[in-house]
Amino acid sequence: MPNPLQLLLPALIPSWNFFDVIAPSPRIEYALTASAETAPDDWREFRRRPARVLPGEMAGRLLWNPRWNESLFLVSCAERLIDQPTAHSQDEIFKRIAADLARGPETVEGWLWFRLVFVAREDDAILREVLFEASPRAVAQIAIR
């Protein structure tokens, strides 16, 4: 059996080659329309990051933060959609958006759209590039866990 320290060392000292490429992660934006034929014009960022997090909140999040873990999973799904689109990744993003909307105070009906947007800064300008837009789905037909 190899030395236990040799097995534990890679976990304690991370490799600088952990990421293949360092690039901006896609942002998920969603919109609701009355029909599938109506083009959305009011896109909203899904799970927008807070402008500020208080120190106590930050300490608590280090120990327990399932919502952020789920958001990281969604980023993985979004990145997979850019590289190799799959129905599974689209399904997962639709489910999470629909579940969040269902928890809101208002009843949500109609058609749900989402798109993936990359935001980058170039000199003084902020550039937004839509790299993927999913076909709309009826909110009532999205299976929410």
N, C-alpha and C positions, 0 to 999 in steps of 0.2 A: 504494500500500500504506500502511495506517495506521502510525503511529509504533509501533515494537515495544514501547516502554515502556508505551503505552496498553493493549496486549494483555497485558502481564505484570503490570501494576498490580493488577487484580482478584484475581490468584492470590496476590500478596504481601500485600495488605491485604484481609482477609475482610470480607464485608458483614454487617452486623448483622441483615439480613433473610434470613439463610441458612435459618433454620427458620421454617416457617409458624406452628407452635404449640409452645410449650414445655410438655411434659406428661410425667408419669412413663412410662417405657417398660414394656411388659408383661414379666412374668417367666414363664418357661415351667416348668411343673411336670409331672412324669410319674408314672405308676403302672403296675404290672404286676398282672394278675389271671390266674386259671386259665381263666376263660371270658369271653366277651363279655357275658354276662348278669350277671356278678358286678360290683357297683358297687365301685370302688376306695375304700379308706379310708386308704391309706398313700401320700400324695402327697409327692414329693421334688422339690426345686428342681433344675432341669437346669443344669449348669455354674455352680454357686454361686461367687460371687466370693470370693477369699481375704480373710481378715480383715486380713492384713498382707502387704506385698510389700517385700522387702529392697531397699536402694538398688542393689545390683549387679544384681539381677533386673530392677528397673525400667529400668535403663540398657540392659540386654540386650533388653528388650521394646520399647524405642524403635526398635531396628534390625530385630528379627525376632520376630514374634508371629502366626503364621498361625492359631493357635487363637482368639485374640481377634478377628481379622478374620472368622473363621467365625461367632463368637458375635454380632458386629455384623450379619452377614448374617441370622442367625436372628431378631434383634430386628426387622429390616426385614420379614422374612416374617410375624412375629407382628403387627406394626403393620398390615400389609396385610390380614391375616385379620380384624382388628377393623373396618377401613374397608370393604374389599371382599373377602370370602372367595373364595379360589380353591383349586382342587385342588392346584395347583403349590406354593403356600405350605405347605399341610398336608403334602404329600409330602416337601418338603425338611426340615421339622421332624422328621417321623417318621424319615427316613433318618439324620439326624444323631444323634438319640437312640439309635436301634438300633445305629448304628456305635459310639458310645461304650460302650454296654452290651456289645457283642460284644468290645471290647478288654479288658473286665474279666476277673477271674480265674474267674468262674463262668459256666456255660452258662445263657443266658437263654431261657426258653420261655414260652408263654402269650400273653396279649393285652396290647398296649401302648396306653396312653391318654395323652393330654396335654391340658392346659388352659392358658389364658392368664389370669394374675392380675395385677391392678393393686394396688399397695400404696401407700397414702398415709397421711400423718400428719395427724391432726386433733386439735388441742389436745394432750392427753397420750396419746391413743389411736392405735393403728395399725390402719387399716381395710384389709381385704382384699376385693377384689371380683373374682369370676370373670366374665370377659366373653366367654369362648369355651371350649367343650369339644368336642374332636374325637371322632368315633365311633372306637371301638377298632379296632385292626388286629392280626392275628396276626403275632407277631414273625418267624416263619419265612417269611412272605410279603412282608416289607419288603425291597426291593432295596437292598442296601448297596453303596456304591462302594468 
